Amino acid sequence: MLRHAAVLFVVLFSSISILGICKGVDIADFRKQPLGEAPPFQKPDKNALVEASAQLRKSLKPLDALLSESKSGVDWRAYLDWSALEAQADAGQKLDTSVLLKLYRRFNANENGLEMYQFVTVRRALAAAIEVAVAATNDQAAETYTKRFQKLSGLVSKAAKEKTPKSLDGVGPLLARLVESRQAPGLVTKIRSAVGRPNLYMSVDESLLSSAVDRVVDRTSPVNEVVLGTPVRGTGHTSGTVFLDFLPSSQRAVTQLSFQATNLANTRSTKGPVTVCSEGLTELSAQKRIYIDDERVWADPTIASASTQTRLTGIGIKSRFGKNFIRRVASKKVSQLKPKIEAISERRAQERVRREFESETAEAIGQASQDYEHKFRRPLKARGWYPELLRMSTTNEELTVVGRKALRDQIAAFTDPPKADNDTILSVRVHETLVNNASEITLAGRTITQEFVEEQLKERDGELPESLTSDPDQPPWSITFAKRKPVEINSKDGSFKLTIRGSRYTSGDRSFPAMDIWVAYKIESAADKIRLVRDGEVQIYPPGFVPGGDKKLSVSETSLRRILQKRFGKVFKEIVDIEPLELPDQLAAAGPLPMEQLEARKDGWMAIGWRKKDKSSGKVKDSVAGLEVPLQFVGQQ
């Protein structure tokens, strides 16, 4: 149905032009122009305290809603000391640092559930309130500020030289502390412009979406009309196309669904003794523009047009007398009425095209708009995943999405992304900070059990991979992720390293201490295929442990290491062949798409791109079966 086409490009996101984003300061500029002396310490005024209190009050609303719906909400409120929280949220300039610290410790405890975003948001607001309260009241605040600035200056200088994400480790939290304590705003803005660039770029070629929409129309239908009181009968043959276009827009994504066709109708109309045979040629068109930005999906009303030309092909007279006279009169009458008949036919055809096209697309676009809000925006916001920057744009050939996800104490990209390969029709360029920031929001302090993973996969009609199942002689497992960088990816030129940090592991009733797991892969291309080749063995050691050093592993650490090596040795295979990308639903006919580009750079960027499917995998169809267009109206004059 045409309604499928109306939502295709929306579905893609439930997955901006670069011109719409101002380019920030280059991190390398700080090598020539270091930060220098710290700006003077400024004691926050009363308004800063009021703002922090208001932000705390705002952060309580999502948590209050969550606890109101939870069976354990009363117990949580008691544990969190909800009355004290509300008091500080309403304290204004009278924020109490000692009370804030007690509340913060409760939110920062190792209690299961505190990793949920609603709790984390309050914890961050408490930390910000503590910072501004200390800066406003503590005599040592100026000294703390100076030390932070000196540390920040050293990190920025190092990053300006090395230009790697690792050299910027620690910059995000320091910038957050300066913002929260209301210090050096100009300098913070300058550094932010260097380390806060978009960390996600996604591009889709028009041909990919068009393959699911474009189709040829070829249909014959009956004509049964009454024009100027005279019945008109016959047949109409419609030939044309339904197609999708991207339209240039730097502020939002704009696509247009179009229907263009020609209807050739042969008709007979009889009135009294006269039968008029005619041929009508009608040019038909309908267009609907659909828009999407970071807030909503909407569409313009359908615009339709029709242009009709008729030609007399014969006049039949059913009379025994005066045939020639009747024919002359009829011919003259037909000639006189021709402009009026053509105008009536045009208006009717235009209205039918508009009404049917609108009917076929309106419901689907309305549903897409609701899904965009309820299945995309709201869930991401509730989990803290919604990007701080999300913009879409289109050119005549390409749709682009640009995003940035980085909280106040996180950084984003600090360089421009690599170029997408010219042969790709779908590309994703992602900076490692996007993955690392999102994992910290999602997994920091969270406990994942084998049972939970199995339940999630069962809900999605999936099965637990063999590499994650327990052997018959092994009990179920669980992992509690570290609060800082629970999952981290580090990109290098031609390779990347993946690290998993667990603060606690269990195997049945046995509990084990913290352990870091990391693995490195090289990217290799051969015979038009891309694969990952593991660089060495999976490494498993306690945090800060130096293999080959003086310190030895304990008995429990050795036992855990053996368990994890057995499990993760199967998870991280020695060779990973990248299979072509299978596309969902109406896009399936355009796939599978072979990977064309997989590039990793030491500045943290990775570029992934897919080309059109190979001829050997089957011819790419120009249309999708089942895309029906209501054309019964186009054969009618």
N, C-alpha and C positions, 0 to 999 in steps of 0.2 A: 504494500500500500504506500501511497505517497507520504503518509504520516511517518513511515520509517525514515524517509529521506529528511524530513523536517527535524529529526532529533539526532541524526548521525553525528553531526559535528559537535553537538552538546555532549554526547556519550564519550567523545574523545577526551574530554577533560575530567570526566568522572574517573579522568586521568588525569607582546608589545614591541612593538617595534623598538629597536635599540635607540632610535631617534627620540623616543619619548622619555629617555632616562639620561639625566645629566651625568657625564663622566666625572668621577671623583679624582682626588689627588693620587698620584702614583706613589706607591710605597717607597720606590727608589729615590724619590725627591728628598726623603728625610736623611739620605746619606750626604747630600750636599748641604741641606739645611736641617741640622739636628734640632731637637726640641729646645735645647739651651736651658736657661734658668727657669725654675718653677715660678709660675705666676704667684703673686701674693695670696696667702690663705684668706678666704673671706668667710667670716662667721655667718651661717645661714640666719635669715631673719625669721620673724614669726610667721610670715606667709608660707615659708618653706615647710614649717612644721604643720601648718593647716593643710597644705597640699598632701603631705605624706599621710596624714590622718584620713583625708578624703579618699586617697588611693587604697588605703587599707579597708575602708568601708566599702568601696566598690568591689574589691577582691572577695569580700565575704558573700556577695550575692549568689554566685554560682555554687559555692560550697553550701550555703544555706538551703538552696533549692535541692541539692543532692541529698543532704541529710534529712530534709523533710520527707523525701520519698523512700528513705532507707529504713529498714526494720531496726537497724542498730544506730539510728540517728541520735536517739536520746543518750546512748552510751558514749558516742563520739563527742557530743556536745559537752558531756561531763568531763571526759578526758582532756579535751582541748581548752577547758575553762572558757566556755562561750561568753559568759557574762563579762569576763575580763577583756575578751576580744572586742566585744561591742563597746565597752567603755573606752578602750584605746582608739577605736574607730571614730568615736565621737569626742575625743579629747581635744582635738584641734591643736593649739599651740602648747597645751599642757601634756604632751606625750611623756610617758614615764619609761625611761630607758630600762630600769630594772624589771618592770613588768613585761616589757616587750621582749627582753632576753629570755625570761622564763617561758613565755609563749612560743618563742622561736625554737627553744630546745624541745618542746613537745612536738612541734611540727617536723623537726629534723631528727626525731628518734627513729629507731629501726622497727617501727610497727608496720605490719602488712596493711596496705591501703593508703598510707601516706604518700606513696609515689603517684597517686592519681592526680591529674592535672589540677583539679579543683583545690586540693590541699597544697600543691606546689605553688599555685598562684598566690595563696595567702602567705605561704612561707617567704616567697620573694618580696611581697609587700611588707612583711614584718622586718625583713633584712633591710629594706630601703628606709623604713621608718627609724630603725635603730641607727643607721648611718647618719641620717640628718639630725637626729636627736643628740647623738654623741658629738657631732661637729658643732652643734649649737651650744652645748653645755660643758663639754670635757676640755680641760686645760691642755691635754696632750694631743688634741685633735690636729693642731697645726703640724706637730712633729710627725704624726702618722701620715698626714697628707704629703709631706716632703719625702718621706721614705717611699711611698707609693709612686710618686712622680719620678723619682730617681730610678726605680725599678722599671717603670713604664718606658722611660727614656732609653734605658739599656736594651730592652726588648725591641723597641722600634728601630734602634740603630742596627741591631743584629739582623732584624728582618729586612731592612733596607739593603743590606749586603748579601744575605743568603737567598732572599725571596722564596722562602718555603713556608708552608703552614706551620711546621714544627717550630720554626723560629718565632712565630707569633703566639705560641702557647702561653697563656697567662695574660695576654693583652685584653681579652674580653672582660674578665672579672675586674681588672684594674680600671678599665673605662667605666664599668657599671658603678664601682665604688665612688669614682669622681662625680659621676652624674648624680648619684643618690645623696652625696654630701654637698652638692651644689658648688663644685670647685672647677676652675679652669674650663668654663663652657666653650670658649672659642677654640681652644686646643683640642678638646674632646671632639668637637664637630669636625675639625680638620683630620684627625686620625680616623674617625668613623668614616669619612668620605673615602679614605684609602682602603679600609678593611671591611667596608659594608656594601660592596657591589653585589649585584644579583648573582646567585649561585645556582640558578637553573635556567636553561634555555631549551625550549622544545619547538621543533619545526615540523610541519606536516605539509607535504606537497599536495596541491589541489587535485592532482591526478589520482591520489590514493582515495580520497573521499568521493571523487566523481565516479570512480569505478563501481561504487555501490549505489549510485543514484542514476547516472546517465543511462538512457535506454531509448530505443527506437519505438515509435508508435505507428502501428499499421492496422487499421480497423475499419470495418464496414458496418453501418448501422442503418436502421430504417428512418425515414423522414415521415412525420405525421403531424402536420401543423395546420392552422387556420390563419390565412393572411387576408386582411380586408374582407372578411366574411366568406372567403373561398377556401375549401379544403385543399391541402397540398399533400400529395403522397409521392413516395419515391425512395431512393437509397442514397446514402452519402458515404464516401470513402475518405477517411482521415489518415494522413501520413505526416509524421513530424517527430519531435524529440522532446524528452524531459531531461534537463541537465542542471548541474550545479556550477556556480561560479563564485570565486572569491572576489570581493571588491576592495579596492585600496582604502585602508583606514588605519591611522596611527594611534587612535584612542580606544579602539575596541575591535573585536573580530566581527566582520560583516560577510555574510554569505547570501547568495540569492538563488532561490529555486525558480526555474523558468520552464514554461511549456510553450513551445512554438510549433504550429502545425498548419497544414493546408487541407481544407475540406472541399472535395469536389462532389457536388450533389446533382443528380439527374432526377427531375421531378415532373409530375403531371398534376395540373389543377383543372377541374371541370366546373363550369357554371352554365347552366342551361344547355344549349346545343354546342357550346364551345369547349374544347379541351386544349389547354396550352401546355406544350412541352418546353422545358427550359433546362439550362445548365447553369449552376451557380458555383462560383469559386470564392471561398471565404478564407482569408488569412487570419489565424487565431493566435493570440499570445496571452500569457498570464505570468506575473512575477510576484514573488513575495520575498522581502528581505528579512533576514533573521540576524539579531545582534546578540553578542555575549560580551560581558565585561566581568570584573571581579565581584560584582554585586548581584547581577541578575541576567536572565535571558528574556528577550522580548522580540516582537516582530511588528512590522508595518502592515496595514491592511493590504489585501491583494489588489494589484493593479492589473486590469485586463483590457484588451482591445480586440476589435474585429473589423475587418474591411471586406465587403462583399461586392462582387461584380456578377451580373447575370447576363445570359445570352439566350435569346429565343432560338429554339431548335426546331420548332414546328407547331402548327395550329391545326387541330382536327375539328371538322364541322359535322355535326350529326343532324342534318336537315335535308329534306327532299327538295326544298326550294330556296333560292337566293344564297347559295353557298358562297359565291364570290363576294357578294355584298357583305355578308356576315363576316367573312374572313378579313375584308378591308377594314370594317369597323373594329373588329377584334384586334387586328394588328395595331391600329391607331391607338386603341385603348391601352393595350399592353405597353406601347411605347411611352404613352403619357404617364402610366402608373409605375414604370420601371424605377425612377429615382426614389419614389416613396416605398416601393417594395424592398429595394436594396437597403434603405435606411431602417425599415422595420426589422429586416433580417439581421443587420449589423447590431442593433440594440439588443435584440433577443440573444444572439450568439454571445455578445460581450457579457451580458448579465449572467448567462448560464455558466460561462467560463469562470467569471469572478466568484459566483456563489459556490460552485462545486470545488474550485481550488481552495477557497477559504475554508469550506467545510472539512476538506480532507486534511488541512494542515493546522487549523486552529486548536483542535483538541490535543493534538500531539505536542504542539509548542507550549500550550498551557501546562501539560503534564511534565514536559522537559523543564519548564521554569520552576515547578514545584520540586522536582527531583534535584535540581541544581541547588536549591535552598536547603531542602530537608535531608538529602543524601550526600551532599558534598560540603556546602559551606558550614552548616550547623554541626555535623559530626566532627569536622576538622577543628572548628572553634572550641567545641566542648573538650577535645583532647589536647588543645594547645598546639595543633599542627598547622593551623591556617597561616599562610605566608604573610609577612609584614608588607611584602610587595607582590602583587599578582596582576599582570596586565597582559592583554591580548591585542594583537594587531593582525592585519591581513594586507598582502599585496595582491596583484593579479594572479600570482602563482603559488603563494605560500601563506600559511597561517602560522603565527609565532606566539609562543607563550614565554613570558619572562617572569621569574619569581625570585624572591629572596626570603629565606627562613633563617632568622637569627634573633634570639632574645637579647635583652639588654646586656647580659654578661657573656654573649657569644659573638664571634666574628663571622663574616661571610667571605666571599671571594675578594681578592685584592689585585687580580689581573683580569684581562679580557679572556673569554673562552677561546678554545681552538676553533678553527673554521670547520663547518660540516662538509663532508666530502660531497663533491658535485653530483655524484651518482645516487645519493641517498634520497629517498622519498619520505622517510621518517627518521628524525634525528633527535637525540637527547644529549645535551651537554650539561653535565652535573659536576659541581665542585664538591670536594670531599667534605667541606663544612656543612653542606646540606644534610648529608647522611649522618655525620657525627652529631650535629645539633638536634636532628629529629630523634636519633636513638637516645640521646640524653633525656629529652623530654618524655619519650615513650617508656624507656626501660630503666632509668636511673632508680636504683633501690628496689626494683620490682622482682618478685619471685615467680618464676615460671616452672610449672611441674609438667611431667610427662602426661599426666591425666588431662591437664588443661589443654595442652597441644593437641592431644587426640580428640578432645571434645570439639575444639575449634575446627579441626579438619573434617570431623564427622558432619558438622553443621554445613560445611561446604562440599559435602559429598566426596571428600578426599580421604586418603589413607596416610598414616604416619610413614614417612620414608624409612626404609629398612635401616639406614644409618642411625636413626634416632630411636629405634625400638631397643628394648632391653633383651639381652640373651635370656634364655629360659632359666639360667642359673643366676641371673642378676636381678635385683629388685628395682622398682621404678626410681627415677632420678628427679632431681630438681636443681635449679640454679637461682641464686639471688644475685642480681647484677650490681656492680659497683655504682655508687652515686655519681662518680665523676668518670666520664667517657666510658660508659658500659660497653659500647660497641664502637670501634673506631676503624676507619679506613684511611690509609696513608698512600697517596699516589706518588710514584716516581716515574722517570722517563722509561716507558715500556714495561712497567710492572706496577704492582700494588701490594700492600700488606694489610691484612685484616686481623684485628685484635679483639678478643672477647675478654672482658674483665668481670670475674665473679667474686663477690665478697664472701660467699658461702655456697657450699654444695652439699647435697644429701644423696645418699644411695640407700634406699630403705630407711632403717632407723639410724643409720650412721650419718654423722655430720662431719664436714671437712672445712678447713679454713680457706682463705682467699687464694685464688690462683688465676694467673693470666694465661690465655691461650692465643697464639698467633701463628699465622701462616702467610707465606708470600707466594705470589704467582707471577710468572712472566707471560707476556702476551706474544703469541706467535701466529704468523700467517703462512699458509701453505696450500697450494692448489685451490685458490679462491675460497678457502675456509679459514676461520679464525678459531684458535683454541687457547686454553690456559694451561700452562705447564707449571706444576708446583716446584718452587725453588727450595729444595731441601725437605726436611721432615717438619711435621707439625710440632711447634715448640710450646711446652707447658711448664711454667715455673711460677713460684710465688712472686707477688709484686716486689720489684726492686732486686730480685735475686740475680746474681751474676754467675752464669754457668762457668765452671772451672775455677771459681774463686775459693777463698778459704772457708766460706760458710757452706755447710752441708744440709741436705734436705732431711726433715724429721721423718719418723716412721709414718705418721698420718699423711704427710705431704707426698711421700713416695707412693703410698697406697692410692691416694687420689690421682696422682700423676699417671699411674698405671691404668686406672679406670678410664680417665679422660683420653689417654692416648689411644686406647682400644676403640673408644666411641668416635672421637673426632678424626682419627685416622681414616675411618670409613666416610665421614662427612666430607672432608676435604680430600678429594681424590687427586691422584698424581697428575692425571690429564683430564681436562674438562673440555669436551668438544661443544662448541656453540651451535646449537640447532637453529634452523630457520624459525622466525617468529610467526606463530599461528595467530590469525586475527579473528576477532569475535563477530558473531551475528552476521549482519549484512556485509561486513567488510571481509568475510572469510574468503570470498571468491578472489580477492586481490592477493591473498597469501598462499603459502607461507612466504615471508620475506627473508631472504638470506642476509646475514650480517655483512655489511660492506666496510664498516669502520669501527675499530675499538682502539682508542688511543688514550694513553695515560701520560701525564706530565708531572714534573716535580713541583710545579706551583699548585698542585692539588686538583687540576682539571682532568676530567675524563670525558671523552667524546664517543658516543655510541650511535651508529647509524645503520639503517637497513635499506637495501636497494629493492627494485622491483623483482618479483619472483622470477626465477630462471625459467626459460622456455621448457626445459626438461620436466618441470613440475606441473606443466599444463598451461594452456593458453589463458591469459587473463581475460575474463569476460568483460564486455563493455557495459553489461547491465546485470542486475540481480533478479533472479526469478522471484516472482511474487510481488514485485513493485507494480501494482496495478494503478492505472490512472483512469478516473471516471470520464469516459469520452463519449458517452451516449448522446451528449448534447451537441457535439460538434458536427454531427451529420444532419442537423436540423436547420432549415432556413426559416 
